[in-house]
Amino acid sequence: MRRFRRYGLVVGASLLLAACDRRAPGLLQTGGTEARRVARLFWIMFAMAAAVYVAVAGLIIVATLRGRRTETGKPSRVKDEAFVWVGGLVVPVAILAVLAVLTVSTTNQVRRPVAGALSVEVVGKRWWWAVTYPGTGVTTANEIHVPVGRQVRIGLDSDNVIHSFWVPQVAGKLDTVPGQHNELRLTVTKAGTYRGECAEFCGLQHANMNLVFVAQSEADFERWLVRRRSAGTGASSDLTERGLVAFERAPCAGCHTIRGTSAAGDLGPDLTDFGSRQTIGSGAVPNDTRHLTQWIVDSQTIKPGNLMPPIELDPGEVAAIVAYLESLK
Ligand code: CUA
């Protein structure tokens, strides 16, 4: 019994801490048109459910206080039969009809295409997100940049199991399904960095399948895109030169692509702009020298079950590869 109580305390404390975790996305602190529509629908549903709860609980309290009616007592002003028909059929049907109309119209509104939308293709991987901007040659991973005030059409696919793409503050979630192309439309109204995640259990590292969603002004976004397109991936010093050579010779190049080098694998994330990314392993750890070194030596110690095996390299080669990858901005 005591063990259960302690377990309950731990769970309660964790839930409280989770509620206070400022990194956790606030579902109702919306930053986009679609998310705002969904949030409005939520509040309407919440208000109606709360009204029904208060009415039913109130009637129960009245019934309890009033006690059983006696033959000699005052007759009720409401006919029993009318009460059952109105409370049990008319009111529920009216409430469900209103909710049905609101839900269908909200669903239609959040799917409506707008001319001039930006296209981004996202593929759910094990366990990370491949991101491409069609027609620009820009490929990245786990980080999506979009302009504020312009609709974004996100094409969703998966080459393995079902994942679910979700940036809660910007739009509703939508599954990535193998063999089926889905499209999510969203318009960010507030610049900022939002957290996204996989919302469908997809295996061992489902919880470490996050993404960084950056909404910036149209000018900043264009600058970002141009920089991504034109950034050189050559070595800029002796150390990074050694890193590039080691990367191309080691198993790294068989799984990763770095544009402009001989590394052209497609099993792992494209690393062409790796140095600019905020996290390693799809949000598993921050992108800094210590974590990158640990990841290259044995990523399984950070994200067990991911597809990258431990790599046998001497410490000098690891340091050179780290320096080279960090220079890719
Ligand atoms: Cu991918 Cu959960």
Residues whose N, C-alpha, C, O or C-beta is under 5 A from the ligand:
A	BS01	CUA	H163 C198 A199 E200 F201 C202 H206 M209
